[in-house]
Amino acid sequence: MLRIAFAGTPEFAVPALQALASSRHQLVGVLTQPDRGAGRGRKLKAGPVKLLAEQLGLPIAQPARLNSEQELAPLRGWSSDLLVVVAYGLLLPPSALALPRLGCHNIHASLLPRWRGAAPIQRALLAGDRESGVTIMQMDAGLDTGAVLAQRRMPLDERVDARQLHASLAELGAALLLDTLEAVAAGHARATAQPDLGVSYAAKIDKAEARIDWRCSAEHISRQVRAFSAWPVAETRWQGRQLRIGGAWATESAASAPAAVPGQVLGLSGGVLQVACGEGVLAVTRLQLEGRRMLAAAEFVSGSPLNGARFA
């Protein structure tokens, strides 16, 4: 049995914390980011990991940084064998990485060394990757450069979006974590240095990336829609207002409207809105007009006719 401390903040980290709580290992404390202001009143709101840690009755620490001895005191006091880190959101300095007896293990939502960095799920979808997965990594001072303890792969369906992939990888990572901890506890775990070949970086998402350019191919735009399904959500303009596209895929209907211009609405077919692109046609399943809720395409069209419309 290992004494394990946990560091994480958002929903992605919750399955791993739940798995640890149900395992034979002892959870000794949780590091999570400070509560943040939310809503119009900016009322402080706890993150998903903190809420679960409270339910589990675990010691919780919320330092704004981990640079001073005072900020490191909770982690030092827990005397953990291992620190498990999942989307914590704060940089762990060498002084923190050195505290647990067996170091710090991170669940990363990609097949390292591909997609090191902040947004591996979105970047994989934008790039049209055919597979994804999770990596358990022995953390070092670099940006996701530590040695790999374990990986698990999964194929990517051409219609999967970021929300769905986020949930799938969170569960996959939790299961792989438990397997890896058993190997660590038994002394069988082996860390392998990441290869230099195949390194890529998942830069933080800029909101401007979600703006649709209808001159692009339907395949490119469908990747935008799927990658940004959680945030910031792909968007276009219609009648001078923001129009968000919540779900879509590329079709092979390029010959169905040879005279159509990019962004032109071709009509509703089988409950799906067809929109011409620079190459191919985008099948749009959900839309949201500024100030309103997200609607299925057929429901949207019933309330806002799009005959002859062109998105810009």
C-alpha positions as CSV (number, residue, x, y, z in Angstrom):
1,M,0.0,0.0,0.0
2,L,1.3,3.5,-1.0
3,R,0.7,6.8,0.8
4,I,-0.5,9.0,-2.0
5,A,-1.1,12.7,-2.3
6,F,-3.1,14.1,-5.1
7,A,-2.9,17.4,-7.1
8,G,-5.7,18.3,-9.5
9,T,-8.4,20.9,-10.1
10,P,-10.9,20.4,-12.9
11,E,-13.4,17.7,-13.9
12,F,-10.7,15.8,-15.9
13,A,-9.0,14.9,-12.6
14,V,-12.1,13.6,-10.9
15,P,-12.1,10.0,-12.2
16,A,-8.5,9.6,-11.1
17,L,-9.3,10.8,-7.6
18,Q,-12.3,8.6,-7.4
19,A,-10.3,5.6,-8.5
20,L,-7.6,6.3,-5.9
21,A,-10.3,6.7,-3.2
22,S,-11.6,3.2,-4.1
23,S,-8.2,1.6,-4.3
24,R,-6.2,-0.2,-1.6
25,H,-3.8,2.8,-1.4
26,Q,-4.1,5.5,1.2
27,L,-5.0,9.1,0.1
28,V,-3.2,11.5,2.5
29,G,-4.1,14.9,1.1
30,V,-5.2,16.9,-1.9
31,L,-3.6,19.9,-3.5
32,T,-6.0,22.0,-5.7
33,Q,-6.1,25.5,-7.0
34,P,-7.7,28.3,-5.0
35,D,-11.5,28.9,-5.4
36,R,-12.2,31.2,-8.4
37,G,-14.9,33.8,-8.9
38,A,-17.8,32.6,-11.1
39,G,-21.0,34.1,-12.5
40,R,-22.0,37.7,-12.6
41,G,-21.4,38.3,-9.0
42,R,-18.0,36.6,-9.2
43,K,-18.9,34.5,-6.1
44,L,-16.0,32.2,-5.2
45,K,-16.6,28.7,-6.5
46,A,-14.8,25.5,-5.6
47,G,-13.4,23.3,-8.4
48,P,-14.6,19.7,-9.0
49,V,-11.6,18.1,-7.3
50,K,-12.1,20.1,-4.1
51,L,-15.8,19.2,-4.0
52,L,-15.0,15.5,-4.3
53,A,-12.1,15.8,-1.7
54,E,-14.5,17.4,0.7
55,Q,-17.0,14.6,0.2
56,L,-14.2,12.1,0.9
57,G,-13.1,13.9,4.0
58,L,-9.6,14.4,2.8
59,P,-7.1,17.1,3.9
60,I,-7.1,19.9,1.3
61,A,-4.5,22.6,0.6
62,Q,-5.0,25.4,-1.9
63,P,-1.8,27.4,-2.3
64,A,-1.7,30.1,-5.0
65,R,1.9,28.9,-5.8
66,L,4.3,26.3,-4.6
67,N,7.4,28.5,-4.3
68,S,7.9,29.0,-0.5
69,E,8.4,26.7,2.4
70,Q,5.0,27.8,3.8
71,E,3.2,26.8,0.5
72,L,5.0,23.5,0.5
73,A,4.3,22.7,4.1
74,P,1.1,20.7,3.5
75,L,2.7,18.4,0.9
76,R,5.7,18.0,3.2
77,G,3.5,17.2,6.2
78,W,1.6,14.5,4.4
79,S,4.8,12.4,4.0
80,S,3.6,10.8,0.9
81,D,5.3,8.1,-1.1
82,L,4.0,9.5,-4.3
83,L,2.2,12.6,-5.6
84,V,-0.3,12.0,-8.4
85,V,-0.8,15.1,-10.6
86,V,-3.8,15.4,-13.0
87,A,-4.5,18.8,-14.6
88,Y,-3.5,20.6,-11.5
89,G,-2.8,23.9,-13.3
90,L,0.2,25.0,-11.2
91,L,3.8,24.5,-12.0
92,L,5.6,22.2,-9.6
93,P,9.1,23.5,-8.9
94,P,12.0,21.1,-8.3
95,S,11.5,21.5,-4.5
96,A,8.0,20.1,-4.8
97,L,8.9,17.3,-7.2
98,A,11.5,16.1,-4.7
99,L,9.3,15.8,-1.7
100,P,7.5,12.5,-2.3
101,R,9.7,9.5,-1.7
102,L,8.9,8.0,-5.2
103,G,8.5,11.3,-7.0
104,C,5.5,12.7,-8.9
105,H,3.4,10.9,-11.5
106,N,1.3,12.8,-14.0
107,I,-1.6,11.7,-16.2
108,H,-1.3,13.5,-19.5
109,A,-4.1,13.4,-22.1
110,S,-1.9,12.4,-25.1
111,L,0.5,9.8,-26.4
112,L,3.7,11.6,-25.4
113,P,5.9,12.9,-26.9
114,R,3.0,14.0,-29.2
115,W,1.1,17.0,-27.8
116,R,3.1,18.1,-24.8
117,G,1.5,21.2,-23.3
118,A,-1.8,22.8,-22.3
119,A,-4.4,21.7,-24.9
120,P,-3.6,18.1,-26.1
121,I,-7.2,17.1,-26.6
122,Q,-8.1,20.1,-28.8
123,R,-4.8,20.0,-30.8
124,A,-5.3,16.3,-31.5
125,L,-8.7,16.9,-33.0
126,L,-7.6,20.0,-34.9
127,A,-4.8,18.0,-36.5
128,G,-7.1,15.1,-37.5
129,D,-5.2,12.5,-35.4
130,R,-6.6,9.0,-35.9
131,E,-5.7,7.9,-32.4
132,S,-5.2,9.4,-29.0
133,G,-4.6,8.1,-25.5
134,V,-3.1,8.8,-22.1
135,T,0.4,8.7,-20.7
136,I,1.5,8.1,-17.1
137,M,4.7,10.1,-16.8
138,Q,7.4,10.5,-14.1
139,M,7.5,14.3,-13.8
140,D,10.6,16.3,-14.1
141,A,11.3,20.1,-14.4
142,G,10.5,20.2,-18.2
143,L,7.2,20.7,-19.9
144,D,5.8,17.1,-20.1
145,T,9.3,15.8,-20.8
146,G,9.5,13.1,-18.1
147,A,10.0,9.5,-18.6
148,V,7.0,7.3,-19.6
149,L,5.8,4.7,-17.1
150,A,2.8,3.6,-19.1
151,Q,0.6,4.5,-22.1
152,R,-2.8,3.3,-23.3
153,R,-4.1,4.1,-26.8
154,M,-7.6,4.5,-28.2
155,P,-8.8,5.1,-31.8
156,L,-10.5,8.4,-32.6
157,D,-13.8,8.3,-34.4
158,E,-14.1,11.0,-37.1
159,R,-17.1,12.5,-35.3
160,V,-15.9,12.5,-31.7
161,D,-15.7,15.9,-30.1
162,A,-13.6,17.4,-27.3
163,R,-16.3,16.9,-24.7
164,Q,-16.6,13.2,-25.5
165,L,-12.8,12.7,-25.8
166,H,-12.2,14.6,-22.6
167,A,-14.5,12.2,-20.7
168,S,-13.1,9.1,-22.4
169,L,-9.5,10.0,-21.7
170,A,-10.3,10.9,-18.0
171,E,-11.7,7.4,-17.4
172,L,-8.9,5.7,-19.4
173,G,-6.3,7.6,-17.4
174,A,-7.8,6.6,-14.1
175,A,-7.8,3.0,-15.0
176,L,-4.2,3.1,-16.3
177,L,-3.2,4.9,-13.1
178,L,-4.3,2.1,-10.9
179,D,-2.5,-0.4,-13.0
180,T,0.7,1.7,-12.9
181,L,0.5,2.1,-9.1
182,E,0.3,-1.7,-8.7
183,A,3.5,-2.0,-10.7
184,V,5.1,0.8,-8.7
185,A,4.1,-0.8,-5.4
186,A,5.5,-4.2,-6.5
187,G,8.7,-2.7,-7.7
188,H,8.0,-3.7,-11.3
189,A,7.5,-0.2,-12.9
190,R,10.0,0.8,-15.5
191,A,10.3,4.4,-16.8
192,T,11.4,4.9,-20.4
193,A,12.8,8.2,-21.7
194,Q,10.6,9.9,-24.3
195,P,12.0,9.7,-27.9
196,D,13.2,12.9,-29.6
197,L,11.3,11.9,-32.7
198,G,7.6,12.9,-32.8
199,V,7.7,15.7,-30.3
200,S,4.9,18.3,-30.8
201,Y,3.4,21.0,-28.6
202,A,-0.2,21.7,-27.8
203,A,-0.3,25.4,-27.4
204,K,-3.0,27.0,-25.3
205,I,-6.2,27.7,-27.2
206,D,-6.8,31.3,-28.4
207,K,-10.5,32.2,-28.6
208,A,-9.9,33.7,-32.1
209,E,-9.1,30.2,-33.4
210,A,-12.8,29.3,-33.1
211,R,-13.9,31.8,-35.8
212,I,-15.0,29.9,-38.9
213,D,-13.6,30.8,-42.3
214,W,-16.1,29.2,-44.7
215,R,-13.5,29.3,-47.5
216,C,-11.7,26.4,-45.7
217,S,-12.6,22.8,-46.4
218,A,-15.6,21.2,-44.7
219,E,-13.1,18.7,-43.1
220,H,-11.1,21.6,-41.6
221,I,-14.2,23.3,-40.2
222,S,-15.6,20.1,-38.8
223,R,-12.3,19.7,-36.8
224,Q,-12.7,23.2,-35.5
225,V,-16.3,22.5,-34.4
226,R,-15.3,19.2,-32.7
227,A,-12.1,20.6,-31.1
228,F,-13.9,23.6,-29.6
229,S,-17.1,21.9,-28.5
230,A,-16.5,22.7,-24.8
231,W,-14.7,26.0,-25.2
232,P,-14.7,28.5,-26.9
233,V,-17.2,26.9,-29.3
234,A,-16.8,27.4,-33.1
235,E,-18.6,30.5,-34.3
236,T,-19.7,32.4,-37.4
237,R,-21.8,35.5,-38.1
238,W,-25.4,35.7,-39.3
239,Q,-27.4,38.9,-39.7
240,G,-24.7,40.7,-37.7
241,R,-25.0,38.4,-34.7
242,Q,-22.8,35.7,-33.3
243,L,-23.9,32.2,-34.3
244,R,-22.2,29.3,-32.6
245,I,-21.9,25.9,-34.2
246,G,-22.2,23.2,-31.5
247,G,-22.0,20.0,-33.7
248,A,-21.1,19.2,-37.3
249,W,-19.3,16.9,-39.6
250,A,-17.9,17.0,-43.1
251,T,-19.9,15.4,-46.0
252,E,-18.9,14.4,-49.4
253,S,-21.6,16.5,-51.0
254,A,-19.3,18.9,-52.9
255,A,-21.0,18.3,-56.2
256,S,-24.5,18.9,-54.8
257,A,-24.3,22.7,-55.0
258,P,-21.6,23.5,-57.6
259,A,-22.6,27.2,-57.8
260,A,-22.9,27.7,-54.0
261,V,-20.5,30.2,-52.3
262,P,-18.7,29.4,-49.1
263,G,-21.0,29.9,-46.1
264,Q,-24.2,29.6,-48.1
265,V,-27.0,27.5,-46.4
266,L,-28.1,24.8,-48.8
267,G,-31.1,23.7,-46.7
268,L,-32.2,21.1,-44.1
269,S,-31.8,17.4,-44.9
270,G,-32.6,14.7,-42.5
271,G,-32.6,17.2,-39.6
272,V,-29.1,18.4,-40.5
273,L,-28.3,21.8,-41.9
274,Q,-26.1,21.7,-45.0
275,V,-23.7,24.6,-45.5
276,A,-21.3,25.1,-48.4
277,C,-17.6,25.4,-47.7
278,G,-14.6,26.1,-49.8
279,E,-14.4,22.4,-50.4
280,G,-17.2,20.1,-49.5
281,V,-20.3,20.6,-47.4
282,L,-20.6,20.9,-43.6
283,A,-23.5,19.0,-42.0
284,V,-24.5,21.1,-39.0
285,T,-26.4,19.4,-36.2
286,R,-26.6,22.1,-33.5
287,L,-26.6,25.9,-33.5
288,Q,-26.9,28.7,-30.9
289,L,-27.8,32.3,-31.7
290,E,-26.3,35.0,-29.5
291,G,-28.2,35.3,-26.2
292,R,-30.2,32.1,-26.7
293,R,-29.7,28.4,-26.0
294,M,-28.1,25.7,-28.2
295,L,-30.7,24.0,-30.4
296,A,-30.8,21.1,-32.7
297,A,-30.6,22.2,-36.4
298,A,-34.3,21.4,-37.2
299,E,-35.5,23.2,-34.1
300,F,-33.3,26.2,-34.9
301,V,-34.6,26.5,-38.5
302,S,-38.2,26.2,-37.3
303,G,-37.8,29.4,-35.3
304,S,-35.2,31.2,-37.5
305,P,-35.7,30.4,-41.2
306,L,-32.4,30.3,-43.0
307,N,-33.7,30.2,-46.6
308,G,-31.1,31.9,-48.8
309,A,-28.9,32.7,-45.7
310,R,-25.2,33.0,-45.9
311,F,-22.9,32.7,-42.9
312,A,-19.9,35.0,-42.8
